[in-house]
């Protein structure tokens, strides 16, 4: 998957350490051209960095093996939990997958399993909405995947929403769009956005990739969020 093709060529990078912001996203080439929200006023459409949003792992991920890589016998594996950090893997079925060796792609193994992360938001006084995008795919072709978004004011939830997509075509890669949207209440400046992506129903593994956030006025049209199937899948998250 990405370790071979994309490492030559989500997440969305722009900081040191974990990948955080992207200059390009599969099928969404315009996202990388959006300014970062730290650099523009609240009226501008912009993107917010998602640490390890492409699940490429930490900055030193190249020292580890991922699945069967016979030419890297001198390297050692690390766990799924270590590879996807600061995402947290919630192992509903108790399979121990979070402690298993990380492979080249990141999957939710069973119904009820989820990943979650809280992302710090740049200050935004005014009317704003946050759109969260992910690519998902069901190996069995029979999974329902749910995204839950919660805006927080420190530790207090001030708004929440959810979105579920039904996957009915088998795919070992993440290619279906899963998009959720939540609006900040008037007069509230949210400090964090908690993202949770879970398998709600079905069976078999579910792939996840390419998580990014766009901040915009609720009435704004954001063409960068519309998928372009002609855009190349091959790319490299660049700093």
N, C-alpha and C positions, 0 to 999 in steps of 0.2 A: 504494500500500500504506500503510505507516504514516505516511509523510511527509505525506500529505493528511488521512487520517481520524484517525490516532492523534495527530498533532501538534496537532490541535484538541482532542481529548478530553483488556520484557524487554530500559536493562535493568532489572534489578532495582536500585533506586537508594537513596541515602541518604548519598552522599558528594558532594563537589564534584568538578568535572572530569568524567571519564567516568561515564556512567550506571552505577550499581552495584546498586541494590536496588529492588524494585518494591513498590508498595502494592496492586497487582492484576496478575493474570496471566490471559490468556485461558483460559477453561474451568477455572480454578483460583482462584476468588475468595477462598478462605480463606488462601492463601499470604501475602497482604499483611497479614493479621491476626496472623501468627506473630511473636513477638519476635525481635529480632536476637540472634545467638549471643553477641555481645560483652556483652550486657546481662543474661544469665541463666545459671544454673548448668548443669552438664553433664547433669543429670537432665531438663531441660526440652527439649521439641521446639522447634526454632528454625530460622531461615533465615540463610544466609551470603551476603553480597553477591558478585555476579559482575560484575566490571567489564565494561561494554558487553555485558551478557547479553542485551539485546534488539537489539543491532546497530544502534542508532540513531545511533552515531557519537560523536565527542567533543563536549564542551560547546559548541564553536563551530561545530557541524556546519551550522547554518543559513546560514552564509556560503558554502556550497558548493552546486553543483547536483548532481542525482542523475539521470542519464539525461536524457531530453529534457524540459526545462522552459523553454519559450520565454519565459515571463514573468519569468525570472530571468537574462536575457542579460547582466546586469552582474556576475553572480557567476561563479566559476570552479569547475571540477571538482576532485575529489581521487581518489586511487586506492583500490581495494578494500582494500589493505593498510593505508592510513592510516585508512580509515573503520572497520575492524573492530578496530584496535589497542585493547587489548593482545593480542587474539587474533593468532595467526600463521597465515597461509594457506600450506599446503604444496602446491605446484603439481607434483603427481606427473607429469602429462602434459606439463609444460613449455610450456603454452599462453600463459604470461605474464599470466594472468587477474588475479593479485594486483596487477599494475601497471596494469591497465585502469581506466577511469573507474568509480567506484562508482555503482551504480544504487539504486533504492528498496528492493530486497530483496537479501539476501545468499544466494548459492548456491555449492555445490561444482560445478565445471564438468564434471569427468571422473572416471572410476573411478580410485581411488587418491588423489584429492585429499582434503585434510583441513584442519580448523582445530584449533588447540591453544592452551591457556593453562594456566598454573599459578596457582592462587589461594591466597593465604596464609590459613591456618586459625586461628581463635581457639584459645587453649589449651584442651585438653579432657582432663583426667585422669580416666579411667574407661572404661567400655564404651560406645562410641558407633559409630554407622554414619552414612554420608553417602550420601544419595540425590541423584542429579543428573538433572534433567529437561530435555528439549529437545523442541520441536516440529519435525517434518521433513515434507517432501513431495517426491515425485518427479514432475517434469514429464512424463516418459515413462510413468510408472506401472510401472516395471520395475527398481527399484533396491533393493539391500540396503545399509542404513546401519548402521554399527558405532560404538558409543561405547566408548572405553577409559578406565578410571579408574585412576589410580596414586596411592597415598598415599606421601608422601615425609617422611622425617626428615632435614631439610636437603637433601642431595643423594642420600640413600640411599633406594631404593624399599623400602617395608616391607609393602605389600599392593597387589594389582592385580586387576582384574576387567574383563569386557567384556560387552556386550549388543548384539545385532544385531536390527534390525526389517526385515522384508521389506515393501516398498511395492509394491502391485499395482494401485493405482488412480491414474490421472493426476491431478495437482494442481499448479497453479502457485504455491500458497501452502503454508506449513508448518502442517499440522493434525493429523498423526499423532503419537501419544505415543511418545517414545523415552526410557526411564528405566533408569538403571543404579544399582547400589548396591555400596558397598564398606565393610567393617568394619575399624576400627583394631585391630591386634593387642593383646592384653592386655599392659599394661605399657609400651606405646609411645605417645608423644604426637606424633602427626604434625604437621608444621609447614606442609605444603602439599598441595594436591590438584591433580594434573595431569589435565585433561580433553582428550580428543581425539575428534573426530567425523569419520568418514571414509566415503566411498562405497566399499563393499567389492566390489560387483558391479552390473552393469546398464549403462545408457547414458543420456545426457542429464543435464540439470542437476538438482540436489537443493537445495531450499530449507531453511534452518535459521532457527530463531527461539526466543525465550523460554527461555533457559538459566537455571536457578536451582538452588540447593543447599538441601537440608533436612537438618539434623543431628538425630538421634533415637537413643534406645536401640534396639538391634536387635530387641527384642520389642515395641516400641511400634507401635500402629496409628495411622497418620497420615492422617486423612480428607482433609486438604488436598491430598494427592497424587492422590486419585481425581478423574478428570475429570468435570466437570459440563457436559454438552452444551447445557444451557439457559442457561448463563452467557454474557453478551455478549462478543463478540470485540472490540467497540469499547472502547478504553480508552487512557489516557495514562499512561506511566510517570511517576510524580511523585516529587519529591525528599523 
